[in-house]
C-alpha cells in the first residue's frame, strides 16, 4: 500500500495525464476517420480558385452558361473524390474505437482509485453504451445529408447568382461534413471513456465525481466537483451563467454534456478525502477561479462569461479578494 495522493495530485492526474491519454485516442480516431478528407477539400478549394480566374478572368467576374456548368462539374468531381465514403468510414472507425475507449476509462478509474486510496484495484470488464454505438451508426446519414447540401450549392442556378462567393460557401458546406465527423469522434470517444469510468465506479461501490477542464464552459464549470445522487445521476440544467440555467432539464448521467465536451468522470468515496482540502472542494474552487478570471473558450460568448462573473460576485465570500477585484474590473468593462 502506498500513501494516498493529495487533492491537487489527483486533479493533476485526471486533468493532465489522463486527459492527455484521452486526447491522444481522440486524435488518432479522428485522423483515421478523416483519412485526409479535410486536406483534400482544402486542395479542391485552391484548385477551384485557380480555375475560376482562368475561366472567368477574375474573382469579381460572374460565371454563366456552358463554361460555368463545366467548371462546376469539375468542382463537384473534386469534392466527391475528397469526401468519398467519409461518413461510412468514419462511423466504422468510431465504432471500432469505442471498446478501447471504454477500457481506457475503466483503467483510468482504477488508477485514480489506487492513487486516491493507496490500494491497488482490479480493472473490471466494461461495455459500450447503446447511445454511443447509435451515434456512430447514424453518422453516415448525417454526413451524407451535409454533402448533398454542398452539392446543391454547387448548382449553376446557385452560383450564377453569387459568383465565386457561392463556390466558397459550397465548399465550406462540404468541409462542415469533416467538422461533423470530428465532433462525432470527440463526443463518442469521450462518452465511451466516461462509460468505462462509470462502470468501474459502480464496481468500486463509489459515487461519480464530475471533473471539468480548467477552462471549461460556464455550464460544465457548474458541474465540476458535483457528485452523483443515489441514482447515479447529476442534476440537469446547471450553469454558472444564470441566463442558461434551468430547473426543467432532466437529470443527466454525466459528461460529455455537449458536443466537444471533454469533462471527465472519476470515482469518489468520502474516505479518500485527505489533507485540508478534498478533491470535490478543490474542483469547485477551481471552477470559481475560472469564472473570475474569464478563462473561457473562443466558442463561448463573452456575454456568458460576464453574466457568470456578475453572478459570482453576488455570492459573498465565494472567492479571494484578488480574484474578486479581477472579476469586478471585467464586469465594469463589459469584457475579460
N, C-alpha and C positions, 0 to 999 in steps of 0.2 A: 504494500500500500504506500502511495506517495502522498505528499502534502497537498491538500485541495488548493486549487487556484483561487486567486483573488477575483473580485468582480471585474476589475479592469482587464486582467489577463483573459477572463472568459469572453469579455466583449471583443478584445483583440482577436481571439481565436475565431469567433463567429464572423465578425465584420471584416477581417483581413484574410487570414489563412483560408478559412472555409469558403468565404465569398470569392476569393481568387480561384479556388478549385472549381466552384460552380461556374464562374465566368469562363474558365478555360473549356469546360464541357459545352457551354452555350456557344462559344465562338467556334469550336470545332464542328458542332452540329450545324450552325448557320453557314459556315463555309462550304460544307458538303451539300447542304440543301440548295444554296445559291448556285454552286458549280460554275461560277464565272458569269452568271446572267447579268449582274449589275454592271460589270466591266464591259460586257458585250453591248449593253444598251448605251453606255457612255460612248463607246466607239461608233455605234449607229447614229447617235446624235451628231458627232463630229463629221461623219460621212454625209449626213443629211444636210448639214450646214454648207459644206463644200459644194455639194451637188446643187443646192438651191441657188447659190451665187453663180455657179457655172451655167445653170439652165436659164435663170431669170434675170441675171445681171447684178442684183443687189438684194440685201435683206429687206429693203423697203419696197421692192417691186412686188406686184401681185402676180400670182400664178393662175393660169387658166388653160382650158382646153385640153388637147391631147397631150401636150407637154406636162401639164400638171398631173394628169391621170397616170402617165408613165412614171413620173417622179414618185408619186405616192405609192405606186405598186412596188417600187424598189424599196422604199422606206418600210412598207409593211412586211416585205420579204425579210429584210434585215431584222426587224423587230421579232418576227416569228422565229427566225433562227436563234436569236439571243434568248428567247423565252420558251423554246420548245420543251414541253414536258416539265416545266418548272413546278407547277402545283402538285402533280402526281409524285414527282421525285421528292419534293420537299416533304410531302405527307409521309412517304415511306421512310425517309431519313429520320424524321422526328419520331415516328412510331418505333423504329429500331433503337433510338437513343433513350426512350423513356424508362425501360428496365434498368439501364445503367444509372440514370439519374435517380431513380428511387433507391437503388442500392447505395449510391453516394450519400443520399440523405440519411439513410439508416446508419451508415458508418459515421457521418458527421454527428449524429445524435449520440451514438455510443461513445465516440471520442470526447464529446462535450461532457457526458455524464461521468466519464473517467476523470477528466480534469476537474470537474466540479466536486466530486466525492472523494477522489483519491483511490477509488476502487475500479478495477478493470471490469468491463461489461462485455457480454457476448453480443454479436451483431445478429439480430433476428432476420428471418426471411421476410421480404416485403413484396407487395404487388403494386401495380399501376392503377390509378383510379380510372373509372369509366369516362369521366368528363375530359381527362387529358387525352385519352385514346380517341374519343369522339371529335375533339378539336383537331387532332392530326388528320383524321379521316375526312373531315369536312373541308380541309384546306384546299384541295384540288378544285372544288367547285367555286370557292371564293376567288381564287387566283384566276380561274377561267373567266369569271364574270368581269373582273378588273381588266383583263386583256381584251375582252370583247369591247369594253368601253373605249380602250385605246384604239382599237380597230375602227370603231365608228367615228372617232375624232379624226382619223386619217382619211376620211372620205373627201372627194373633190368638192362636194357641197359645203362641208365644214371649213376646209382650208381655203377655198376661194374667197370666203368672207373674211377670214382673219389673217391670211398670208402666213409668213414664217412663224409668227407667234402661235398659230394654230398647230404647226408641226411640233413646236416645243411643248405645247400643252399636251398633245397626244403622247409624245414620248415620255413626258413626265408622268402621265397616267400609267404607262407601261412600267416605268420604274417604281411606281407605287405598288405594283404587284410584288416586287422584291422586298419592299418595306413591309408588306403584309406577311411575307414569308418570315422575315427576321423577327417581327413582333410575335408571330405564332411560335417560333422557336423559343424565344425568351419566355413567353408565358408557359408553354408546355413543359419545357425543361425545368423551370423553377417550380412549377406546380408539382411535377413528379418528385423533385428533390424534397419538397415540403411534405408530400405524401409519405415518402420514406421516413422522414423525421417523425411525422405524426404516428405512424405505425410503431416505430421504435419507442416513442414516448409512451404509448399505451402499454407496450410490453414492459416498460420500466415502472408502470403504475404512477407516472408523473403527469403533471399538467403541462400544456403547451404555453410557451412564452414567446411573444412577438418581439423580434429584433429588427428594427428598421435600419436602413443605411443612414449614416450621419447626416447626409444632405437629402434625405427623402422628401417627398411632397408633404403638404400640410395634412393630408388625410392619413398617410402612413405614420407620420410622426405622432399622431394622436393615439396610435395603437402600440407604439414602442414601449415595452415594459408591461403591457397588459397580459394577464393570464387568462386562460380559457376557463369557462364556467364548468359546472358539473356535467354538462352535455358535450364538453369538448369544443365549445364554440366561443367566438368573440362577439361582442355587441355590434350591430350594424350601424352604419351612418356616422361614425366618429370622424372628427376633423378638428384641427387647430383653428381653422377658418370658420367662424360662425355662419357665414353665408353658405357653406357647403355641408353643414352639419344637419342631420335629420334623425328623428327617433322612429321614423316609419320604415326604415330598411330592416330586412330580416337579418338575424344573426348570421355570421359567416364562419367558415371552418378555419380560415387562416389565409396567409399570403399564398400566391400573389393577389393583391387587392384590385389590380387593374393591369392593362397591357403595359409591358416593360417595367413592372414592379419587381424588384429584386430583394424584397424583405425576406427575412429568414424566420423559421420556427425552430425553437430548441426546447428540450425537455427541462422541467424545473420542479424541484422539491424544496420545500421551505428549509429543510435541514442542510441545504447547500449554501445557505447564507452565512458567509464567513467574513469576519472583519467588520469595519464600521459601516460599510455600505453594501447592500445586497445588489445583485445584478439587476433585478427589476427596477429598483430605485435609481441605479446608475443610468439605465436606459431612459427613464423618464426625465432625469436631469439633462441628459444629452439631447433629448428632443426639445426641451425648453430652450437650451442654449442655441440649438439650430434655428429655432424660430426667432430668438432675439438677435441673432447675427444675420438673419436673412439668407441662410445657406440653401437656396432653392435651386432647382434645375432650370435650364433655359426654357424648357417646355412649360413651366409653371408661370402664371401671371404674377407680376409684381404686386398687383392689387390684392391677390390672395395672401401673399406674404405680409403685406402691410396690415390687412384685417386681422391676421393671426397674431401679429405683434401687438396690435392695439388691444386685442382680447387678453393677451398675456400680461400686458401692463396693468390691466384692470384687476388682476389677481394679486393681492398683496403678498409680499414676501416670497413669490414663486421663483425669483431669480436674483443672483447677486447684483449689487449696485452698479458694478461696471457694465454688466450686460444690460441692465435696465436703462442706463444712460445711452448706450448704443441704440437700443430699440426706440427710445424716446426721440432721438435725433432723426432716425429713419422715418418714424411716423410723422414727425413735424415736417420733414422734407417731402414726404409722399413717396419715397423710394429708398431702397437699400443701396 
